[in-house]
Amino acid sequence: MRERKAVLLAHETLTEDTFRIVLHAPEIAAGVEGGQFVHLQVPGFSLRRPFTVADADAETITLIIRRQGRGTAALEQVKPGSRLAFLGPLGNGFRPLPGQGLLLGGGIGTAALILLARRLGSCTLVMGGRSSGELWLDQVHLPPSVVIQYASDDGSQGFAGNLVQYARKNLKPGMWVAACGPRRMLAGLQELLRQRKIPGQFALEERMACGLGACRGCTCDTVKGNALVCKDGPVFAAEEVVFS
């Protein structure tokens, strides 16, 4: 895959440790799918970093990033107008299923669900976090037909509890689930979906070095054997993933 260039148009702080950048990337913007990612070169660092494409329109893509190291801190300081190299879009995306979609995002994992919600048009998108200070979905502009809800562990905003508890209370026959978040959350959702015979898809979050499957550094266990999150995923059928 050839390297592409994007121009950074804007960046914006969402919470104390989360920010959003908008990139002019017309070569990929219109065709990218919810759940896919780009492998972005941060100036001053040799290794690219994977970021899910949170949103897109005809010419731009949006990345929502949690600051968690020197690389992401450096990316937050890049000035608008700068050109950034990237590979992508990479991986596979979500495949909408029949019925009403319930989209469940744990923390920064919510970023993987925003474009899917926009493309679905009518669905419920729920963001979960430990407290209201971690929740930023109200700063994302989505169609009115997308119902936005929150779940917080401490009950400070929205449903009081985690997303597995939310799903246990609100999941109905005829729904399907798309989710991204911590492995413990996904494992809990997987068991709930199995019990209720409801289909789902999970976007997995793993560290990636190459983003193309060559280094084999992002393996995960599935019922079919080892898989590469960057190449075979990051989206898998919920029942396919083995959580150990």
C-alpha positions in Angstrom: 0.0 0.0 0.0 1.4 3.4 -0.9 1.9 6.2 1.5 -0.6 9.1 1.3 -0.4 12.6 2.6 -3.1 14.5 4.5 -3.3 18.2 5.6 -4.2 18.8 9.2 -7.1 21.3 9.1 -8.0 21.6 12.8 -7.6 20.1 16.2 -9.8 20.5 19.3 -9.7 19.5 22.9 -12.6 17.3 24.0 -11.7 16.4 27.5 -8.6 16.6 29.8 -6.9 13.7 27.9 -8.8 13.5 24.6 -8.6 15.6 21.5 -9.9 15.5 17.9 -8.0 16.3 14.7 -9.5 16.8 11.2 -7.5 15.8 8.2 -8.0 16.7 4.5 -7.8 13.3 2.9 -10.0 13.3 -0.2 -8.4 10.2 -1.6 -10.0 8.0 1.1 -12.6 10.1 2.9 -15.7 9.1 0.9 -14.9 5.4 0.9 -13.8 4.7 4.4 -16.0 2.4 6.5 -16.8 2.7 10.2 -14.3 0.6 12.1 -11.4 1.0 9.7 -8.2 2.8 10.8 -5.3 4.7 9.4 -1.6 4.3 10.3 -0.4 7.8 10.9 3.2 9.1 10.9 3.7 11.4 13.9 6.4 14.0 13.1 9.6 13.1 15.0 8.8 9.5 15.5 9.8 6.5 13.4 6.9 4.2 14.0 3.5 4.9 12.7 0.5 4.8 15.1 -2.9 3.3 14.4 -6.0 5.5 14.9 -9.6 4.6 14.1 -11.3 6.8 11.6 -14.0 8.3 13.9 -15.8 10.3 11.2 -15.6 11.3 7.5 -17.3 13.3 4.9 -16.6 13.8 1.2 -13.1 15.2 1.7 -12.1 15.0 5.4 -11.5 12.3 8.0 -11.7 12.9 11.8 -9.6 11.1 14.4 -10.4 11.2 18.1 -7.4 10.4 20.1 -6.6 9.8 23.8 -3.3 11.3 24.9 -1.4 8.4 26.4 2.3 8.8 25.6 4.9 10.9 23.9 3.6 10.2 20.4 0.0 11.3 20.9 1.2 14.3 23.0 3.4 15.3 20.1 0.5 14.9 17.6 -1.6 17.2 19.6 1.0 19.9 19.1 1.1 19.6 15.3 0.0 22.9 13.7 -2.9 23.2 11.3 -1.6 23.3 7.7 1.0 20.6 8.4 1.2 17.6 6.1 1.1 14.2 7.7 1.9 10.9 6.1 -0.3 7.9 6.6 -1.4 4.5 5.3 -5.0 3.6 4.9 -7.8 3.0 5.2 -6.7 -0.3 6.8 -8.6 -3.3 8.1 -12.2 -4.2 7.7 -15.2 -2.3 8.9 -18.6 -3.0 10.5 -21.2 -4.7 8.3 -24.7 -3.4 9.3 -27.1 -6.2 10.2 -31.0 -6.4 10.0 -32.8 -4.8 12.9 -32.1 -1.8 15.2 -28.5 -1.2 15.9 -27.3 -0.7 19.5 -23.8 0.7 19.4 -21.8 0.5 22.6 -18.5 2.4 23.1 -16.3 2.0 26.1 -14.2 5.2 26.5 -12.1 6.0 23.5 -13.5 2.9 21.8 -16.6 5.1 21.1 -14.6 6.7 18.3 -14.8 3.5 16.2 -18.6 3.7 16.2 -19.3 7.3 15.2 -19.0 6.8 11.4 -21.1 3.6 11.6 -23.8 5.6 13.5 -23.8 8.3 10.9 -24.1 5.8 8.0 -26.8 3.8 9.8 -28.8 7.0 10.3 -31.2 5.4 12.8 -29.6 3.7 15.8 -28.7 4.2 19.5 -25.1 5.1 20.3 -24.1 4.7 24.0 -20.8 6.0 25.4 -19.6 4.5 28.7 -17.0 5.8 31.1 -16.0 6.0 34.7 -17.5 9.4 35.2 -19.0 12.4 33.4 -15.6 14.0 32.9 -14.6 11.2 30.5 -17.7 11.6 28.3 -17.5 13.7 25.1 -20.0 12.4 22.7 -22.2 15.5 23.0 -19.4 17.3 21.1 -19.9 15.2 18.0 -22.6 16.3 15.6 -24.7 13.4 14.5 -28.1 13.2 12.7 -31.2 13.6 15.0 -32.2 10.1 14.2 -29.1 8.8 16.1 -30.1 8.5 19.8 -27.1 9.4 22.0 -27.0 8.0 25.5 -24.4 7.7 28.3 -23.5 5.2 31.0 -21.2 6.1 33.8 -19.8 3.8 36.5 -20.4 6.4 39.2 -23.8 7.5 38.0 -22.8 11.1 37.4 -24.2 11.1 33.8 -26.8 8.9 32.2 -27.3 5.2 33.1 -25.6 4.3 36.4 -23.4 1.4 35.7 -21.2 0.0 33.0 -22.1 -0.9 29.4 -22.6 -4.6 30.1 -25.2 -3.6 32.8 -26.7 -1.1 30.4 -27.1 -3.8 27.6 -28.5 -6.3 30.1 -31.3 -3.8 30.8 -31.9 -2.4 27.4 -31.1 -5.1 24.8 -34.3 -6.3 23.1 -35.0 -9.0 20.5 -34.6 -7.8 17.0 -31.6 -5.7 17.9 -27.9 -6.2 16.9 -24.9 -4.9 18.6 -21.7 -3.1 17.5 -19.1 -2.5 20.2 -15.6 -1.3 20.9 -13.9 -1.0 24.2 -11.8 -2.8 26.9 -11.5 -6.6 26.5 -13.3 -7.1 29.8 -16.3 -5.2 28.6 -16.4 -7.1 25.3 -16.1 -10.4 27.0 -19.1 -9.5 29.2 -21.1 -8.4 26.2 -20.2 -11.6 24.3 -21.7 -13.7 27.0 -24.8 -11.6 27.1 -25.3 -11.8 23.4 -24.8 -15.6 23.5 -27.4 -16.0 26.2 -29.9 -13.9 24.3 -29.0 -15.2 20.8 -28.4 -11.6 19.5 -25.8 -11.0 16.8 -23.0 -8.6 17.3 -19.7 -7.3 16.0 -16.7 -6.2 18.0 -13.9 -3.8 16.9 -10.8 -4.9 18.8 -8.1 -2.5 20.1 -4.5 -3.8 20.0 -1.1 -2.4 19.7 0.1 -2.5 16.1 3.6 -1.9 14.7 3.2 -2.3 10.9 -0.6 -2.2 10.4 -0.3 -4.5 7.4 0.0 -7.9 9.0 3.7 -8.3 8.3 5.1 -8.1 11.8 2.4 -10.3 13.3 2.4 -8.2 16.5 -1.3 -7.8 16.9 -2.5 -11.4 17.1 -5.8 -12.4 18.8 -7.4 -15.7 19.5 -10.5 -16.7 17.6 -12.5 -19.9 17.2 -10.8 -20.3 13.9 -7.3 -19.9 15.4 -4.9 -17.0 15.6 -5.9 -13.9 13.7 -4.3 -10.5 13.0 -6.3 -7.6 14.3 -4.8 -5.2 11.7 -5.5 -7.5 8.7 -8.3 -9.9 9.6 -10.0 -7.3 11.8 -10.2 -5.0 13.6 -13.9 -5.9 13.3 -14.9 -9.5 14.1 -18.2 -11.3 14.7 -18.8 -11.2 18.4 -19.0 -15.0 18.7 -15.7 -15.4 16.8 -13.4 -13.8 19.4 -11.9 -15.9 22.2 -11.3 -13.9 25.4 -8.8 -15.6 27.7 
